[in-house]
């Protein structure tokens, strides 16, 4: 549930003007155990079922079919004992009959395409390694989930089709990003294709434990990386069925992954269940071929529309480093 606040800017003290600001967000914490071989760790962590955040939005009708809005989404960092907050989104938008544009820090469209996943995006760390490798979903460690200095355009809908374009400025760790995509939605079916290229992506943006063998040849600032996503969803009412194909390629690493998932409420109860299976293949330094596969399961119990309890289990297997990692977490989430 969202609550509306009345924010009075400093100049409003003189002009009497007021802006309507909408506040929303969520808090999620759970007890999680992660096991890799004989090594086990337990901790209380956030972001197992949803992201911890506080989000502010505001808008204004400019007349003649034009609307302006702003978004500031502040993530709450629970990790490494540091606490604090960081910017997830910060952009201004202008919409007209010819489409909408956005300027500022934004999610990349290829990542947003994966939000059809009924299991939940934060759970990608365990159980969805092959899919996550194509986006690097780390919230605070330079993952390619959102870009600074970005410009995006979304077209009006034509017979269910919507096009989009995205670009961002270069930074010290990744070159200028350019991407585009096409979406289609009609009744219970939706489909989306997104592609994106980064001009000079740094090693910190790409390497993960499954791809450590590529570190010796992947030189920061010299590699062009291309990513692609195809996402398909069918909502049958009693259940929704999802399929995601993703790929990422540069001169050091090539990855592909196929992910299928299904989510459904249990009739006559407050329970909702979801399950996903992910399989991927990687080519490192143009030769070594490896494989990754994973499973993930989630059960939610809704105390209300805003508060729920959950249990998530995930398992990843990778031939790259010959290891299996599992995780289980139980916790609580609340949205406001």
Secondary structure, 3 states (H helix, E strand, C coil): CCEEEEECCCCHHHHCCCEEEEEEEEEEEEEEEEEECCEEEEEEEECCCCCCEEEEEEEEEEECCEEEEEEEEEEECCHHHCCCEEEEEEEEEEEECCEEEEEEEEECHHHHHHHHCCCCHHHHHCCCHHHHCCCCCCCCCCCCCEEEEEEEEECCCECCEEEEEEEECCCCCCCCEEEEEEEEEECCEEEEEEEEEECCCCHHHCCCHHHHHHCCCCCCCCCCEEEEEEEEEEECCCCEEEEEEEEEECCCEEEEEEEEEEEEECCCCCEEEEEEEEEEEEEECCCEEEEEEEEEEEEEEECCCCEEEEEEEEEEEECCCCEEEEEEEEEEEEEC
